[in-house]
Amino acid sequence: LVATREAMAAAQNLDLGAALAEEARIQREMGNADDYREGVEAFRAKRAPVFKDR
């Protein structure tokens, strides 16, 4: 949620190309997070996720 807010705030001051590049950077960063992997694994296993990076 924090990353989403930061991306939205940054996008207001960027042109479209730069905003999309920033969004891609944030998505890469979030995609490497342990909580992301846990969410995907929990979804596939049909169980509740146990998030740690809060």
C-alpha positions as CSV (number, residue, x, y, z in Angstrom):
1,L,0.0,0.0,0.0
2,V,2.8,2.4,0.8
3,A,4.5,1.7,-2.6
4,T,1.2,2.4,-4.3
5,R,0.8,5.7,-2.6
6,E,4.4,6.6,-3.5
7,A,3.9,5.7,-7.1
8,M,0.8,7.7,-7.4
9,A,2.5,10.7,-5.8
10,A,5.5,10.4,-8.1
11,A,3.4,10.0,-11.2
12,Q,1.8,13.4,-10.7
13,N,5.2,15.0,-11.5
14,L,6.3,12.6,-14.3
15,D,5.5,12.3,-18.0
16,L,3.7,9.1,-19.1
17,G,6.9,7.2,-20.0
18,A,8.7,8.1,-16.8
19,A,5.6,7.2,-14.7
20,L,5.3,3.8,-16.4
21,A,9.0,3.2,-15.9
22,E,8.6,4.0,-12.2
23,E,5.6,1.7,-11.9
24,A,7.6,-1.1,-13.6
25,R,10.5,-0.6,-11.1
26,I,8.1,-0.7,-8.1
27,Q,6.4,-3.9,-9.5
28,R,9.8,-5.6,-9.8
29,E,10.7,-4.6,-6.3
30,M,7.4,-5.8,-4.9
31,G,7.5,-9.0,-6.9
32,N,10.8,-10.0,-5.2
33,A,9.3,-9.5,-1.7
34,D,8.8,-12.5,0.6
35,D,5.2,-11.5,1.2
36,Y,4.4,-11.6,-2.5
37,R,5.7,-15.1,-2.8
38,E,3.8,-16.2,0.3
39,G,0.6,-14.7,-1.1
40,V,1.0,-16.6,-4.4
41,E,1.9,-19.8,-2.6
42,A,-1.0,-19.5,-0.2
43,F,-3.4,-18.8,-3.1
44,R,-2.2,-21.9,-5.0
45,A,-2.4,-24.1,-1.8
46,K,-5.9,-22.6,-1.1
47,R,-4.8,-21.5,2.4
48,A,-4.6,-18.3,4.3
49,P,-1.3,-16.5,3.8
50,V,1.1,-15.8,6.7
51,F,2.7,-12.5,5.9
52,K,5.9,-11.5,7.7
53,D,7.1,-8.2,6.2
54,R,4.6,-5.9,7.8
